[in-house]
Amino acid sequence: MKFSLLVSTGPYTHQASDTAWQFAHAAIAGGHEVKRVFFYHDGVYNATKLTEPPQDDRHIVDRWSKLHAEHQVDLVVCVAAALRRGIKDEVLAPGFRISGLGQLVDAGIKSDRLVTFGD
């Protein structure tokens, strides 16, 4: 089964980002494909390399980057939401790219399920 995910909350605001990453990780481990993760609204904060959590805390941004590196999951950041929050290409963590809402529509069309995490 092909999944795409929509993440709309920041990495340390709610459990949604952690849950989305765990879902993606479990889906891939179960033999499914995660086509794309689309970060929208405050979810765009999952993409910034400026995030520096304490050493004893999980680094959610690095987890997403690693998921991309290991499984080629497409990590797309909504351009309008990113620019409103001061996130531009130069602050993106490895594996993330900025694009428009058309990528979310495309993910919904080309996936069996679009799963939403956050508000």
ROMI-81571 format. One record per residue (C-alpha): x, y, z; residue number from 1; residue in one letter. Coordinates in Angstrom, 1 decimal, padded with zeros to 4 digits. Layout:
<sites>
+--------+--------+--------+-----+-----+
!      x !      y !      z !   n ! res !
+--------+--------+--------+-----+-----+
!      X !      Y !      Z ! NUM !   a !
...
+--------+--------+--------+-----+-----+
</sites>
This chain:
<sites>
+--------+--------+--------+-----+-----+
!      x !      y !      z !   n ! res !
+--------+--------+--------+-----+-----+
!  000.0 !  000.0 !  000.0 !   1 !   m !
!  001.2 !  003.5 ! -000.8 !   2 !   k !
!  000.8 !  006.2 !  001.9 !   3 !   f !
!  001.3 !  009.9 !  001.9 !   4 !   s !
!  001.3 !  011.9 !  005.1 !   5 !   l !
!  000.3 !  015.5 !  006.0 !   6 !   l !
!  002.0 !  017.0 !  009.0 !   7 !   v !
!  000.5 !  020.3 !  010.2 !   8 !   s !
!  002.1 !  020.9 !  013.7 !   9 !   t !
!  005.6 !  021.8 !  014.8 !  10 !   g !
!  008.1 !  019.1 !  015.9 !  11 !   p !
!  007.9 !  019.9 !  019.6 !  12 !   y !
!  004.4 !  021.5 !  019.9 !  13 !   t !
!  002.3 !  018.3 !  019.9 !  14 !   h !
!  002.8 !  014.6 !  019.5 !  15 !   q !
!  001.7 !  014.7 !  015.9 !  16 !   a !
!  005.2 !  015.0 !  014.4 !  17 !   s !
!  006.5 !  012.1 !  016.4 !  18 !   d !
!  003.5 !  010.0 !  015.6 !  19 !   t !
!  003.8 !  010.8 !  011.9 !  20 !   a !
!  007.4 !  009.7 !  011.9 !  21 !   w !
!  006.6 !  006.5 !  013.8 !  22 !   q !
!  003.8 !  005.8 !  011.4 !  23 !   f !
!  006.1 !  006.3 !  008.4 !  24 !   a !
!  008.8 !  004.2 !  009.9 !  25 !   h !
!  006.4 !  001.3 !  010.8 !  26 !   a !
!  004.7 !  001.4 !  007.4 !  27 !   a !
!  008.1 !  001.0 !  005.6 !  28 !   i !
!  009.1 ! -001.7 !  008.0 !  29 !   a !
!  005.8 ! -003.5 !  007.2 !  30 !   g !
!  006.6 ! -003.5 !  003.5 !  31 !   g !
!  004.5 ! -000.5 !  002.5 !  32 !   h !
!  005.6 !  002.6 !  000.6 !  33 !   e !
!  005.6 !  006.1 !  002.0 !  34 !   v !
!  005.5 !  008.3 ! -001.1 !  35 !   k !
!  005.5 !  011.8 !  000.4 !  36 !   r !
!  005.3 !  013.7 !  003.6 !  37 !   v !
!  003.8 !  017.2 !  003.1 !  38 !   f !
!  004.5 !  019.7 !  005.9 !  39 !   f !
!  001.9 !  022.4 !  006.2 !  40 !   y !
!  001.1 !  025.3 !  008.6 !  41 !   h !
!  003.4 !  025.0 !  011.6 !  42 !   d !
!  004.4 !  021.6 !  010.4 !  43 !   g !
!  007.0 !  023.4 !  008.2 !  44 !   v !
!  009.1 !  023.8 !  011.4 !  45 !   y !
!  009.9 !  020.1 !  011.1 !  46 !   n !
!  012.1 !  021.1 !  008.1 !  47 !   a !
!  014.5 !  023.6 !  009.6 !  48 !   t !
!  018.2 !  022.7 !  010.3 !  49 !   k !
!  018.2 !  025.5 !  012.9 !  50 !   l !
!  016.4 !  023.2 !  015.3 !  51 !   t !
!  018.7 !  022.2 !  018.2 !  52 !   e !
!  017.0 !  020.1 !  020.9 !  53 !   p !
!  018.8 !  019.3 !  024.1 !  54 !   p !
!  021.3 !  016.4 !  023.9 !  55 !   q !
!  019.0 !  014.0 !  025.9 !  56 !   d !
!  015.9 !  014.8 !  023.7 !  57 !   d !
!  015.0 !  013.3 !  020.3 !  58 !   r !
!  015.9 !  015.3 !  017.2 !  59 !   h !
!  012.8 !  015.1 !  015.1 !  60 !   i !
!  014.2 !  017.0 !  012.1 !  61 !   v !
!  017.2 !  014.6 !  011.9 !  62 !   d !
!  014.7 !  011.7 !  012.0 !  63 !   r !
!  012.9 !  013.0 !  009.0 !  64 !   w !
!  016.2 !  013.6 !  007.1 !  65 !   s !
!  017.3 !  010.1 !  007.9 !  66 !   k !
!  014.0 !  008.7 !  006.7 !  67 !   l !
!  014.6 !  010.5 !  003.4 !  68 !   h !
!  018.2 !  009.3 !  003.1 !  69 !   a !
!  017.4 !  005.7 !  003.8 !  70 !   e !
!  014.1 !  005.3 !  002.0 !  71 !   h !
!  013.9 !  008.2 ! -000.5 !  72 !   q !
!  010.7 !  009.5 !  001.1 !  73 !   v !
!  009.8 !  012.8 ! -000.6 !  74 !   d !
!  009.7 !  015.5 !  002.2 !  75 !   l !
!  007.8 !  018.5 !  000.8 !  76 !   v !
!  007.4 !  021.8 !  002.7 !  77 !   v !
!  004.6 !  024.1 !  001.7 !  78 !   c !
!  006.1 !  027.3 !  000.2 !  79 !   v !
!  003.4 !  029.7 !  001.4 !  80 !   a !
!  003.5 !  028.3 !  005.0 !  81 !   a !
!  007.3 !  028.3 !  005.0 !  82 !   a !
!  007.7 !  031.8 !  003.8 !  83 !   l !
!  005.2 !  033.1 !  006.3 !  84 !   r !
!  007.4 !  031.6 !  009.0 !  85 !   r !
!  010.7 !  032.7 !  007.7 !  86 !   g !
!  011.8 !  029.3 !  006.3 !  87 !   i !
!  013.6 !  029.5 !  003.0 !  88 !   k !
!  015.8 !  027.0 !  001.1 !  89 !   d !
!  018.9 !  028.0 !  002.9 !  90 !   e !
!  017.6 !  026.8 !  006.3 !  91 !   v !
!  016.1 !  023.5 !  005.1 !  92 !   l !
!  017.5 !  020.3 !  006.7 !  93 !   a !
!  018.9 !  017.7 !  004.3 !  94 !   p !
!  016.2 !  015.8 !  002.3 !  95 !   g !
!  013.5 !  018.6 !  002.5 !  96 !   f !
!  012.4 !  020.7 ! -000.5 !  97 !   r !
!  010.0 !  023.6 ! -000.8 !  98 !   i !
!  007.0 !  023.3 ! -003.2 !  99 !   s !
!  003.4 !  024.2 ! -003.5 ! 100 !   g !
!  000.1 !  022.7 ! -002.5 ! 101 !   l !
! -000.1 !  020.9 ! -005.8 ! 102 !   g !
!  002.3 !  018.4 ! -004.3 ! 103 !   q !
! -000.2 !  017.6 ! -001.6 ! 104 !   l !
! -002.9 !  017.1 ! -004.3 ! 105 !   v !
! -000.6 !  014.9 ! -006.3 ! 106 !   d !
!  000.2 !  012.8 ! -003.2 ! 107 !   a !
! -003.4 !  012.3 ! -002.5 ! 108 !   g !
! -004.0 !  011.1 ! -006.1 ! 109 !   i !
! -001.0 !  008.8 ! -006.3 ! 110 !   k !
! -001.3 !  007.2 ! -002.9 ! 111 !   s !
! -003.8 !  004.7 ! -001.6 ! 112 !   d !
! -004.2 !  006.7 !  001.7 ! 113 !   r !
! -003.4 !  010.2 !  002.7 ! 114 !   l !
! -003.0 !  010.3 !  006.5 ! 115 !   v !
! -003.2 !  013.6 !  008.4 ! 116 !   t !
! -001.3 !  014.3 !  011.6 ! 117 !   f !
! -002.0 !  017.5 !  013.6 ! 118 !   g !
! -004.7 !  020.2 !  013.6 ! 119 !   d !
+--------+--------+--------+-----+-----+
</sites>
